[in-house]
Amino acid sequence: MCLCAAAPLAAQGTTDGVGSAARAGFVFDGYYFGSSYAFDHVVEWTVPVSLSHRLGPSLTVDLSSGYAHAAAATTSGTLEVSGPTDTDVRMSWAAVSGRVIVSVAGTLPTGKKGVDSSSVPLLSALATEVLNFTTPSFGTGGGVTGGFATAFKLGERWAAGVGGSYRWYARYTPVAGSGDLEPGGEGRVRLGAEGPVGDRGYFRGAAMYATSGADTLSAGSRSASGPRFLLYSGLSLPAGRGSLSLYAYDRYRLRPHGYDSTVVQVPRGNVLALGARLERPLSPALSLAPNVEFRHELAGPPTGRLVLLGWLVRPGVDLRYRASGALTVLVQGQVAFGRLADSGSSVSLVGPRAVVLLEWAR
């Protein structure tokens, strides 16, 4: 997905002028479960903040951070975690006449580097990929990422892109009293292609391969995650006065290779998401976009079948209003319905989501 954004930028070349953008808002995520589940409900609200400034025709700096609060009601009481999140600072340079994008990003550990052991079940719930919480993690020890992306023409109307990155993570103590954690570095390679389909349609597709080293605790124990493959495709089609967008996202996590039995292996997994969005202008300043997404997650041991961890369907609607030439307001409402696996059975879930975002740009 990242390459699809970088490739067309590299293909366009540099642009004149200096621009700035600021974004801030409020996001609420909540899930309420059936009576037999360990959690009665898990809720989280996030205040995201981001700034972007173009220092010149070839150099852009982005900063993003936020504040989040999460709480869960369980049979043994209430769990809560709150605080600022990590801060990401990214610098992108359009080199070689804008045909290559070189980026360096640093994650500053402004979030929670360590929590009490009683908060671990709540953090595990937030990290469940099928639920797709806005803030799945409150902080790490920080890190640095370097990468590049470039694009080139395929015939007269299509373009292809390739990119790569490597991320180094700093050592930190995720759970109080558990010892330091030294995460393994992660490398990624991305390929993408995009172009028009028919008279007014447009297609984007990308594939990514990622691999990482083992995570090591100061006590000597290690854990490892296998290689990940991600496939993404998106198709935009005309629909009367508006447009219809369809997308599919599929990520596979394989079993780790080259480790002995003393290394804890992260289970294999698969996350699939399918979505549709119909955007229609109501006026020059106001647009409405009904949307729906289906998401499910599978997991399993190093060998054998993957089993279903959960699935959900999330219908919703977006309302975008351009209040002025510089200010845009986005209001979003969604409700998810689905089920999660629970000790050989399953439990129902209902998950409302509400978003209000303000964007100022000049």
C-alpha positions in Angstrom: 0.0 0.0 0.0 2.8 2.4 0.8 4.4 1.9 -2.6 1.2 2.8 -4.4 1.4 6.2 -2.8 5.2 6.6 -3.4 5.3 5.4 -7.0 3.0 8.1 -8.6 4.8 10.8 -6.6 8.1 9.7 -8.0 6.7 9.6 -11.5 5.3 13.1 -11.4 8.6 14.8 -10.8 9.1 17.8 -8.5 6.6 20.6 -8.1 7.2 24.3 -7.4 6.0 26.0 -4.2 6.0 25.4 -0.5 3.0 23.8 1.2 1.9 23.0 4.7 -0.8 20.8 6.2 -2.0 20.1 9.7 -4.5 17.4 10.8 -6.1 16.7 14.2 -9.2 15.0 15.4 -10.9 12.5 17.6 -11.4 8.7 17.0 -13.5 6.4 19.1 -13.3 2.6 18.7 -15.4 0.3 20.8 -16.2 -3.5 20.9 -18.9 -5.1 23.0 -18.9 -8.9 23.3 -21.3 -11.7 24.2 -21.7 -12.7 27.8 -19.4 -15.8 27.7 -16.3 -13.8 26.6 -13.4 -12.8 28.9 -14.1 -9.1 28.0 -17.4 -7.5 28.4 -16.2 -4.6 26.3 -13.0 -2.8 25.1 -13.1 0.8 24.2 -10.4 3.3 23.0 -10.3 6.9 22.0 -7.5 8.6 20.2 -6.6 12.2 19.5 -4.2 12.0 16.4 -2.1 15.0 15.4 0.0 15.4 12.3 1.9 18.1 10.5 3.4 18.2 7.0 5.6 20.9 5.5 7.2 21.1 2.1 10.6 22.8 2.6 11.1 23.2 -1.2 10.3 21.5 -4.5 12.1 18.3 -3.4 12.0 18.1 0.4 9.1 17.3 2.7 9.0 16.8 6.5 6.1 15.1 8.3 5.4 14.7 12.0 2.7 12.6 13.6 1.8 11.8 17.2 -1.2 11.6 19.4 -2.8 10.7 22.7 -4.9 7.6 23.5 -6.9 6.1 26.3 -8.1 2.5 26.3 -10.2 0.6 28.9 -11.6 -2.9 29.2 -14.2 -4.4 31.5 -13.4 -8.0 32.5 -14.7 -10.5 35.0 -11.9 -9.6 37.4 -12.2 -5.8 37.1 -11.4 -2.8 34.8 -8.1 -2.4 32.9 -7.0 1.0 31.7 -4.0 2.4 29.8 -3.6 6.0 28.7 -0.9 8.4 27.6 0.8 10.0 24.6 1.9 7.7 21.7 5.2 7.6 20.0 6.1 10.5 17.7 7.2 9.8 14.1 9.3 12.3 12.2 9.9 11.6 8.5 11.9 13.4 5.9 11.3 12.6 2.2 13.6 13.8 -0.6 12.7 13.6 -4.3 16.1 12.9 -5.9 17.1 12.4 -9.5 14.6 15.0 -10.9 11.9 13.6 -8.7 12.1 10.0 -10.0 13.4 8.5 -6.8 12.0 9.2 -3.3 14.5 8.7 -0.5 13.0 8.8 3.0 14.4 8.7 6.6 12.0 8.3 9.5 12.7 8.4 13.2 10.3 7.1 15.9 10.8 9.1 19.1 9.8 7.1 22.3 7.3 9.7 23.6 4.8 7.0 24.3 4.7 4.3 27.0 7.9 2.2 26.9 6.7 0.0 29.8 3.4 -1.0 31.4 2.3 -3.0 34.4 1.8 -6.7 33.8 -1.9 -6.4 34.7 -2.3 -4.3 31.5 -1.0 -7.0 29.1 -4.5 -8.6 28.4 -5.8 -5.1 27.3 -2.8 -4.5 25.1 -3.2 -7.9 23.5 -6.9 -7.1 22.7 -5.8 -3.8 21.1 -3.3 -5.6 18.9 -5.8 -8.1 17.5 -5.7 -7.4 13.8 -9.2 -8.4 12.9 -10.5 -5.6 15.3 -8.2 -3.0 13.7 -8.0 -0.5 16.6 -6.8 2.9 15.6 -4.0 2.8 18.2 -2.9 -0.9 18.6 0.3 0.1 20.6 1.0 2.9 23.0 4.7 3.0 22.5 8.1 1.3 22.0 11.7 2.2 22.6 11.8 4.1 19.3 13.7 3.3 16.1 14.9 4.5 12.7 13.8 3.6 9.2 15.5 4.3 5.9 14.0 3.6 2.5 13.5 4.5 -1.1 10.9 4.2 -3.9 11.1 4.8 -7.6 8.7 4.5 -10.6 9.0 4.0 -14.3 6.6 3.9 -17.2 5.0 0.7 -18.6 3.9 1.5 -22.1 1.9 4.7 -22.7 -0.5 4.7 -19.8 0.8 2.5 -17.0 3.5 2.8 -14.4 5.4 0.4 -12.1 7.3 1.1 -9.0 9.8 -0.6 -6.6 10.8 0.3 -3.1 12.6 -1.0 -0.1 13.2 -0.1 3.5 15.0 -1.2 6.7 13.9 -0.5 10.2 16.1 -0.6 13.4 14.4 -0.8 16.8 15.8 0.4 20.1 15.9 -1.7 23.2 13.2 -1.0 25.8 11.3 -2.7 28.7 7.7 -3.4 27.5 6.4 -4.9 30.8 7.7 -3.7 34.2 10.0 -6.3 35.8 10.2 -8.5 32.6 13.7 -7.3 31.5 14.8 -5.4 28.4 13.5 -6.4 25.0 15.7 -6.0 21.9 13.5 -6.2 18.8 15.0 -7.6 15.6 15.4 -5.3 12.6 12.9 -5.5 9.8 13.5 -5.3 6.0 10.8 -4.7 3.4 10.7 -4.9 -0.4 7.7 -3.5 -2.3 6.5 -3.8 -6.0 3.6 -2.0 -7.5 1.8 -1.1 -10.7 -1.0 1.3 -11.6 -2.8 2.6 -14.6 -6.2 3.4 -16.3 -8.7 0.6 -17.0 -11.3 1.3 -19.7 -12.4 4.8 -20.3 -12.6 6.1 -16.7 -11.5 3.3 -14.4 -8.1 3.2 -12.6 -6.3 0.2 -11.0 -3.6 0.1 -8.3 -1.8 -3.1 -7.1 1.1 -3.8 -4.9 3.0 -6.7 -3.3 5.3 -6.5 -0.3 7.7 -9.0 1.3 8.9 -8.4 4.9 11.3 -10.3 7.1 12.7 -9.6 10.6 15.2 -10.8 13.0 14.4 -12.5 16.3 13.4 -10.5 19.4 15.6 -11.1 22.4 14.9 -10.6 26.1 17.7 -9.7 28.6 16.9 -13.0 30.3 18.1 -14.8 27.2 14.7 -16.0 25.8 14.0 -15.3 22.1 11.0 -15.2 19.8 10.7 -15.0 16.1 8.1 -14.1 13.4 8.2 -15.6 10.0 8.3 -13.8 6.7 5.2 -11.8 5.7 3.7 -11.4 2.2 1.2 -8.7 1.5 -1.0 -8.3 -1.6 -3.1 -5.2 -2.2 -5.3 -4.2 -5.1 -7.7 -1.3 -5.6 -10.0 -0.4 -8.5 -11.8 2.9 -9.0 -14.8 3.1 -11.4 -17.2 5.8 -12.4 -20.7 5.6 -10.8 -23.0 8.3 -12.2 -21.9 11.7 -10.7 -19.6 9.9 -8.2 -17.1 7.1 -8.1 -17.0 3.5 -6.8 -13.8 2.2 -5.2 -13.2 -1.5 -4.5 -10.1 -2.9 -2.7 -8.7 -6.1 -1.4 -5.9 -6.6 1.2 -4.4 -10.0 2.0 -1.4 -10.6 4.3 0.2 -13.9 5.0 2.6 -14.6 7.9 4.6 -17.8 7.4 6.4 -19.8 10.1 10.0 -18.8 11.0 12.9 -20.7 9.5 16.4 -21.3 10.8 15.5 -21.3 14.5 15.8 -24.2 17.0 13.2 -25.3 19.5 14.5 -22.8 22.2 13.1 -19.9 20.2 9.4 -19.1 20.7 7.7 -19.0 17.2 5.0 -16.5 16.5 2.0 -18.4 15.0 1.4 -18.4 11.3 -1.5 -16.1 10.2 -3.6 -14.6 7.5 -5.5 -11.3 7.5 -7.9 -10.6 4.7 -9.9 -7.4 4.1 -12.3 -6.6 1.3 -14.0 -3.3 1.0 -16.1 -1.0 -1.2 -16.8 2.8 -1.1 -19.3 4.8 -3.1 -18.4 8.5 -3.1 -21.0 11.0 -4.4 -20.8 14.8 -4.3 -23.9 16.5 -2.8 -22.6 20.0 -3.6 -19.3 21.6 -4.5 -18.3 21.6 -0.8 -20.0 18.5 0.5 -19.6 14.8 -0.4 -21.1 11.6 1.0 -19.5 8.2 0.9 -21.3 5.0 2.1 -18.7 2.2 2.6 -18.4 -1.3 3.9 -15.5 -3.6 4.8 -15.3 -7.4 5.5 -12.3 -8.5 7.5 -11.2 -11.9 8.9 -8.1 -13.4 10.6 -6.7 -16.9 10.7 -3.9 -18.3 12.8 -2.2 -21.7 13.3 0.8 -23.7 14.5 4.0 -24.1 12.4 2.3 -27.0 10.6 -1.3 -27.9 9.9 -4.4 -25.9 9.2 -5.0 -22.3 10.0 -8.1 -21.7 12.2 -10.5 -18.8 12.2 -9.8 -16.3 15.0 -12.6 -14.0 14.0 -14.5 -12.1 11.3 -16.5 -8.9 11.0 -18.5 -6.8 8.6 -18.2 -3.0 9.1 -20.7 -0.8 7.2 -20.5 3.0 7.6 -20.7 6.4 6.0 -18.2 9.3 5.5 -19.2 12.9 5.2 -16.6 15.3 3.9 -17.2 19.1 4.0 -14.8 21.8 2.6 -15.5 24.6 5.1 -13.2 27.0 3.3 -10.3 27.0 0.8 -8.0 25.7 3.5 -10.1 23.8 6.0 -11.8 20.4 5.4 -13.9 18.5 8.0 -14.4 14.7 7.8 -17.1 13.0 9.9 -17.2 9.2 9.9 -19.6 6.7 11.5 -19.3 2.9 11.3 -20.7 -0.2 13.2 -19.0 -3.6 13.0 -20.9 -6.9 13.4 -19.1 -10.3 13.7 -17.8 -13.1 15.9 -14.5 -14.1 17.7 -13.3 -17.5 18.5 -13.6 -18.4 22.2 -12.4 -21.8 23.5 -13.6 -23.9 20.7 -16.8 -21.9 20.2 -17.4 -18.3 19.2 -18.8 -15.1 20.7 -20.7 -12.2 19.0 -19.3 -8.7 18.8 -20.7 -5.2 18.0 -18.2 -2.5 17.4 -19.1 1.2 16.9 -16.5 3.6 15.5 -16.8 7.4 15.3 -14.3 9.8 13.7 -14.1 13.6 13.4 -11.0 14.9 11.6 -10.0 18.5 10.7 -7.5 19.2 8.0 -5.9 22.6 7.2 -3.8 22.9 4.1 -2.3 25.8 2.1 
